[in-house]
Structures are given as structure tokens and as C-alpha cells.
């Protein structure tokens, strides 16, 4: 399976960095080759344009930006499709459950 690129967005990029670490650990345990990183929502545009993203996850604290992001990812994915986008499950986020959030990303990527 090809390497997957998963971008997490939150207000400052700090709270999601711990979640990124936990997601990377879960990916390694499951043998998933993934590049997982977090950026502040303000920096997302550059990554949407430059990186080959497989999915975008929004932290619950920026869920109000979901419609903005839906417009940003339109036609930016593979084969001109939209990049799959979702708000991270609030419970999984609160518990920093990397395995559960990784599963959410995998479900998005695999449609």
C-alpha cells in the first residue's frame, strides 16, 4: 500500500501534535505507512496546495471551519477528486485515542 498523508488541523497546532504522535504509533503497530502531521488552520492552505494529501482531519475546536475547508479541498485530491475531510470524533480527541482517530482517517481514505 502506498504511503498515506494525513493532515490534522486545529487552532494552534499544539494540541493535535500529541495526537499525531499517538496516531503514528498506532500506524506503526498496524503496519500502515503514513505521514501524519498537524498544522494550525491558518497554514492549511499551503499544505492543501503543495502536499499530496489523502485526508484532512479538523480538531473539534475548529469544527466551525468545516465548510471553509470543504471548499479548500474541492478538486485537490487524487484524480481531481475532493480530499476526504472530517471533524475528529470529539471523544477520541479528548482521550487522545490515536488508534481510533487513525481508524477514522483510514475509513475516510478508503471511502
C-alpha positions in Angstrom: 0.0 0.0 0.0 1.3 3.5 -0.8 2.3 5.9 1.9 -0.7 7.9 3.2 -0.5 11.6 4.0 -2.9 12.7 6.8 -3.1 16.3 7.9 -4.7 17.4 11.1 -5.7 21.0 11.7 -6.5 22.8 14.9 -6.4 26.4 16.1 -2.7 26.5 17.0 -1.3 23.0 16.1 -0.2 22.3 19.6 -3.0 20.1 21.0 -3.0 17.9 17.9 0.7 17.3 18.0 0.3 14.8 20.8 -2.5 13.1 18.9 -0.2 12.9 15.8 2.4 11.0 17.9 -0.2 8.6 19.1 -1.6 8.1 15.6 1.9 7.4 14.3 2.4 4.8 17.0 -0.9 3.1 16.0 0.1 3.2 12.3 3.4 1.5 13.0 1.7 -1.2 15.1 -0.7 -1.8 12.2 2.0 -1.7 9.5 0.4 1.4 7.9 3.0 3.6 6.1 1.7 7.1 6.9 2.9 10.6 7.1 0.8 12.3 9.8 1.3 15.9 10.7 -0.6 18.8 12.4 -0.7 22.4 11.4 -2.6 25.5 12.6 -5.7 26.0 10.4 -4.2 29.3 9.2 -1.4 27.3 7.5 -3.6 24.6 5.9 -3.9 26.3 2.5 -0.2 25.8 1.7 -0.3 22.2 2.6 -3.5 21.6 0.6 -1.9 23.1 -2.4 1.6 21.6 -2.1 1.2 18.2 -0.3 -0.4 15.2 -1.8 -2.9 14.7 1.0 -5.0 11.6 1.4 -7.3 13.1 4.0 -7.7 16.2 6.2 -9.0 16.0 9.8 -10.2 19.0 11.8 -9.9 19.3 15.5 -13.2 19.6 17.3 -12.3 23.2 18.3 -12.2 24.3 14.7 -15.3 22.4 13.5 -16.9 25.7 12.7 -14.4 25.9 9.8 -15.6 22.7 8.2 -17.4 24.5 5.3 -14.4 26.7 4.6 -12.2 23.5 4.4 -14.7 21.7 2.2 -14.2 24.5 -0.4 -10.4 24.4 0.0 -10.2 20.6 -0.6 -12.6 20.6 -3.6 -10.8 19.0 -6.6 -7.5 19.0 -4.8 -7.3 15.2 -4.2 -6.1 12.4 -6.4 -7.6 12.3 -9.9 -9.1 15.8 -9.3 -11.4 14.5 -6.6 -12.1 16.3 -3.3 -9.7 15.4 -0.5 -11.7 13.5 2.1 -12.4 15.7 5.1 -13.9 15.2 8.5 -14.0 16.6 12.1 -12.2 14.4 14.5 -14.5 12.5 16.8 -14.7 14.6 20.0 -14.5 11.7 22.4 -11.5 10.2 20.6 -9.8 13.6 20.5 -10.4 14.2 24.2 -8.9 10.9 25.1 -6.1 11.3 22.6 -7.0 8.0 21.2 -4.6 7.7 18.2 -5.8 4.3 17.2 -9.4 5.5 16.9 -8.6 8.7 15.0 -6.3 6.7 12.7 -9.2 4.4 12.0 -11.4 7.5 11.2 -8.7 8.6 8.7 -8.5 5.2 7.2 -12.3 5.0 6.8 -12.2 8.4 5.0 -9.3 7.4 2.7 -10.9 4.0 1.8 -14.3 5.6 1.3 
